[in-house]
């Protein structure tokens, strides 16, 4: 049982916009920045979004396709212009002030139909 | 460019010990907090531990507290994870990750490729 809650799966067709939600509590998302990772099949996770909305340099070409948002104790990752290469697992994370650990969501498997 | 290379994984009997290493290059190692995160086969990510840039602060997941020890040698640009009393449920790929911000311990950023630890008799 993960501390942060994500839907186990999401899907969309090429060109579509998809959002993935991440729900937490006051001690994690409510108090700290949300991080998003992309894990392609057989690869290590890669930082996608930090500080709720910021994209690191080196995010896949057309970096504006990936965007993050946060409101209260929930956050979302939006992927626009869906492409087949976006098929991956996506994880949210945040520091938890009560537990003094980084907590992860269970991950969302994105399928491009 | 940033490089993190984990080593030391392998097959070990439950109850035994193993030490993982993570050799860093391409950034100023001594100014970044460093994390260990693991992923059991077919499962999600589980954060394990973090150490501050100077080694003065360490935090652990409850699942490994008292059994695992994180440490670093800034003169060698190397991060370690000493794993004692290993259990079958510790079987996972172990990733080291550099914090995204200098002097921070809350944002795992760049990740290595991982090393597989299998605790099995």
Interface residues (C-beta under 8 A of the other chain):
Chain A: X2 X32 X33 X35 X37 X39 X44 X45 X46 X47 X50 X51 X56 X89 X91 X93 X95 X99 X100 X101 X102 X103 X104 X105 X106 X107
Chain B: X35 X37 X44 X45 X46 X47 X50 X59 X60 X61 X62 X95 X100 X106 X107 X108 X109 X110 X111 X112 X113 X114
